[in-house]
Amino acid sequence: MIKLKFIFVGKTKESWIAEGIEHYEKMLSKFAELEFITVKDEKVTEHSSGKIVLEKEGERILKYLDKKSFSFVLDSKGKMLSTEELAEFFKEKMNQGHNDFVFITGGVLGLSPKAINSADFRLSLSKMTFPHQLVRLILLEQVYRAFSIIGGRKYHK
């Protein structure tokens, strides 16, 4: 059985995003066992050190990583893949024996260098910048679409 873990920094505050996440969670659960982890985000103020905020959030993330899982971080400097390429990437990794995948998305300030460097793959969804909470929904939809391709489902078309 495929396992997908999603690690998010901070709670999803927008109800419409939370509803979308629930929608794709139900659809994606047909393909994989799912786990969602929300780590506490640090309060960002004008007096906050961005570096310290990222380090604290990064330490919380790292506690949930398992060395046997293949991990992705969402990073604007990462590699962009088409949906078909993402599906092919999953198939390739599964053929290599991977069945446990982790996706890590950052908070308001992104991810710490330590969290980024801990990942097996840096994935970028776009050259554009999206709100960190919206990235969660886009990511889930794209992962669902990739597994639909793998499963030969009509959703992708």
C-alpha positions in Angstrom: 0.0 0.0 0.0 1.2 3.5 -0.9 1.6 5.9 2.0 1.5 9.6 1.6 2.3 12.0 4.5 1.8 15.7 4.2 3.5 18.0 6.7 2.1 21.5 6.9 3.4 24.4 9.0 0.5 26.1 10.8 -3.3 25.4 10.7 -5.3 25.9 7.5 -7.3 29.1 8.4 -9.4 29.6 5.3 -12.5 27.4 5.4 -12.7 27.1 1.6 -9.1 25.8 1.5 -9.9 23.4 4.3 -12.9 22.2 2.3 -10.8 21.7 -0.8 -8.2 19.7 1.2 -10.9 17.5 2.6 -12.3 16.9 -0.9 -8.9 15.8 -2.3 -8.2 13.8 0.9 -11.3 11.7 0.2 -10.4 11.2 -3.4 -6.7 10.5 -2.8 -7.5 8.0 -0.1 -8.6 5.6 -2.9 -5.0 5.3 -4.0 -3.0 5.6 -0.7 -3.0 5.6 3.0 -2.8 9.3 4.1 -1.4 11.1 7.1 -1.6 14.8 7.7 0.6 16.5 10.2 0.4 20.1 11.1 3.3 21.5 13.0 3.0 24.7 15.1 4.0 27.8 13.2 6.0 30.6 14.9 4.4 34.0 15.3 6.0 36.4 12.9 6.2 40.0 14.1 8.2 43.0 13.1 10.7 42.1 15.8 11.0 38.4 14.8 14.1 37.1 13.3 13.1 35.2 10.1 16.1 32.9 10.6 15.0 31.9 14.1 11.4 31.4 13.0 12.5 29.1 10.2 14.8 27.2 12.4 12.1 26.5 15.0 9.6 25.4 12.4 12.2 23.3 10.7 13.1 21.5 13.9 9.4 20.6 14.4 9.2 19.3 10.8 12.4 17.2 11.1 10.9 15.3 14.0 8.3 13.7 11.6 10.7 12.6 8.9 11.5 9.0 8.5 14.7 8.1 6.6 12.9 5.3 4.7 10.4 7.7 3.2 11.0 9.5 0.0 10.6 13.1 0.9 9.6 16.2 -1.2 9.9 19.8 -0.1 7.9 22.5 -1.9 10.5 25.1 -2.8 10.4 27.9 -5.3 14.0 26.9 -6.4 13.0 23.3 -6.9 12.4 21.4 -10.1 9.1 22.0 -11.9 7.4 18.9 -13.3 4.3 18.6 -15.4 1.6 16.5 -13.9 2.5 13.7 -16.3 6.1 13.9 -15.2 5.1 13.8 -11.6 3.1 10.6 -12.3 6.1 9.1 -14.1 8.3 10.1 -11.2 6.0 8.3 -8.7 6.0 5.2 -11.0 9.8 5.2 -11.2 10.2 5.6 -7.4 7.6 2.8 -6.8 9.4 0.5 -9.2 12.6 1.2 -7.2 10.7 0.0 -4.1 9.5 3.2 -2.6 6.0 3.2 -1.3 6.2 5.8 1.4 6.3 9.5 0.3 6.4 12.7 2.4 5.5 16.2 1.2 6.7 19.2 3.3 5.3 22.7 2.8 6.5 25.7 4.7 4.8 28.5 6.5 4.6 32.2 5.9 8.4 32.5 5.6 9.0 29.2 3.7 11.2 26.5 5.0 14.5 26.4 6.9 17.6 25.4 4.9 17.9 22.4 7.2 14.4 21.2 6.2 15.0 21.9 2.5 18.3 20.0 2.6 16.8 17.0 4.4 14.6 16.2 1.4 15.2 13.8 -1.4 13.6 16.1 -4.0 12.9 19.8 -4.2 9.6 20.4 -6.1 8.4 23.7 -7.4 4.8 24.1 -8.4 5.4 27.3 -10.4 7.6 30.3 -10.9 4.8 32.2 -9.3 4.4 32.8 -5.6 1.3 31.3 -3.9 0.0 31.8 -0.4 1.4 28.9 1.7 -2.0 27.6 2.6 -3.2 27.6 -1.0 -0.1 25.5 -1.9 -1.5 22.7 0.2 -4.6 22.5 -1.9 -2.7 22.8 -5.2 -0.3 20.1 -4.1 -3.1 17.6 -3.1 -4.9 18.2 -6.3 -1.7 17.5 -8.4 -0.8 14.4 -6.4 -4.4 13.1 -6.9 -4.1 13.9 -10.6 -0.8 12.1 -10.8 -2.2 9.0 -9.1 -5.2 9.2 -11.4 -2.9 9.0 -14.4 -1.0 6.1 -12.9 -4.4 4.3 -12.2 -5.7 5.0 -15.7 -8.6 7.1 -14.4 -10.4 9.7 -16.5 -10.0 12.6 -14.0 -6.8 13.8 -15.7 -8.3 14.2 -19.1 
